Amino acid sequence: MRRSRHVSLRRKMRGTPERPRLAVFRSARHIYAQIIDDTRGHTIAAASTRDPVLEGKLKGTKTERAGAVGELIAKLALDKDVKVVVFDRGGHKYHGRVAALAEAARKSGLNF
């Protein structure tokens, strides 16, 4: 079901150079975020709970770790002059870890 929701969302959503797509993938243990320019098929920035920058520092619940990933992806995006993105929740509900990542990215300066 998640896969079909994701495909349906992706039909309507595209990342452009002015407003790239912030794509979120959530597995049972980790969460991954990428900022993608779909016109070129190019990943501008990526972060995850498996990122070497965060690997040793992550403590707490999976939701708290998702917040740390949101802060990191926002920092990486702002370093590359990306301030506005389209949020692609990957077919997941905007709840829990996905919402925590999004809220942390917003607090860190990313607009969507």
Wavefront OBJ file of the C-alpha trace (Angstrom):
o trace
v 0.000 0.000 0.000
v 2.789 2.423 0.833
v 4.412 1.763 -2.526
v 1.216 2.539 -4.458
v 0.676 5.748 -2.436
v 4.244 6.760 -3.185
v 3.839 6.156 -6.927
v 0.618 8.165 -6.900
v 2.303 11.073 -5.122
v 5.299 11.011 -7.474
v 3.033 11.403 -10.510
v 2.043 14.827 -9.208
v 5.321 15.933 -7.609
v 8.577 16.942 -9.300
v 11.722 18.547 -7.956
v 13.089 21.478 -9.954
v 16.402 23.354 -9.673
v 14.584 26.234 -7.927
v 12.586 23.924 -5.643
v 14.092 20.437 -5.330
v 12.347 17.482 -3.709
v 13.116 16.407 -0.131
v 12.505 12.651 -0.298
v 12.211 10.613 2.898
v 12.639 6.853 3.183
v 11.898 5.132 6.463
v 12.983 1.596 7.253
v 12.361 -0.318 10.459
v 15.626 0.844 12.005
v 16.878 3.885 10.037
v 15.595 6.966 8.235
v 17.091 8.484 5.083
v 16.565 11.899 3.465
v 17.715 13.174 0.073
v 17.302 16.491 -1.692
v 16.845 15.720 -5.390
v 16.666 17.805 -8.578
v 14.416 15.618 -10.755
v 15.059 17.564 -13.962
v 18.717 16.490 -13.909
v 18.234 13.326 -11.850
v 20.847 14.646 -9.444
v 21.038 14.272 -5.652
v 22.039 17.597 -4.135
v 22.367 16.460 -0.507
v 21.731 13.316 1.514
v 21.624 12.418 5.205
v 20.606 9.426 7.256
v 20.918 7.859 10.663
v 23.768 5.831 9.161
v 25.679 8.991 8.184
v 29.236 9.051 9.626
v 28.606 12.574 10.961
v 25.752 11.296 13.154
v 26.695 7.652 13.680
v 28.317 7.909 17.114
v 26.255 10.836 18.416
v 22.743 9.430 18.044
v 21.020 8.521 21.267
v 17.384 8.228 22.227
v 14.315 7.081 20.352
v 13.989 6.620 16.605
v 11.872 9.793 16.498
v 14.636 11.820 18.155
v 17.162 10.374 15.709
v 14.901 11.374 12.806
v 14.952 14.935 14.159
v 18.756 14.906 14.089
v 18.647 13.767 10.446
v 16.236 16.628 9.662
v 18.646 19.156 11.173
v 21.571 17.678 9.231
v 19.759 17.640 5.876
v 18.690 21.268 6.383
v 22.273 22.276 7.171
v 23.581 20.474 4.076
v 20.886 22.053 1.908
v 21.554 25.563 3.174
v 25.279 25.044 2.514
v 24.356 24.354 -1.130
v 22.036 27.440 -1.298
v 18.811 25.411 -1.281
v 16.249 27.199 0.875
v 12.899 25.970 -0.496
v 11.978 22.324 -1.160
v 8.976 20.140 -1.975
v 8.408 17.542 0.760
v 8.016 13.963 -0.472
v 6.999 11.771 2.460
v 7.449 8.601 0.399
v 3.919 7.292 0.859
v 4.189 7.354 4.649
v 1.764 9.243 6.869
v 2.933 12.653 8.063
v 3.307 11.308 11.573
v 6.000 10.109 13.957
v 9.488 9.918 12.468
v 8.536 11.504 9.141
v 6.938 14.481 10.888
v 9.885 14.794 13.296
v 12.330 14.963 10.384
v 10.206 17.588 8.621
v 9.760 19.763 11.717
v 13.483 19.654 12.520
v 14.327 20.638 8.940
v 11.883 23.556 9.146
v 13.352 24.734 12.466
v 16.829 24.606 10.927
v 15.824 26.998 8.137
v 14.412 24.908 5.282
v 11.085 26.089 3.810
v 8.379 23.777 2.433
l 1 2 3 4 5 6 7 8 9 10 11 12 13 14 15 16 17 18 19 20 21 22 23 24 25 26 27 28 29 30 31 32 33 34 35 36 37 38 39 40 41 42 43 44 45 46 47 48 49 50 51 52 53 54 55 56 57 58 59 60 61 62 63 64 65 66 67 68 69 70 71 72 73 74 75 76 77 78 79 80 81 82 83 84 85 86 87 88 89 90 91 92 93 94 95 96 97 98 99 100 101 102 103 104 105 106 107 108 109 110 111 112
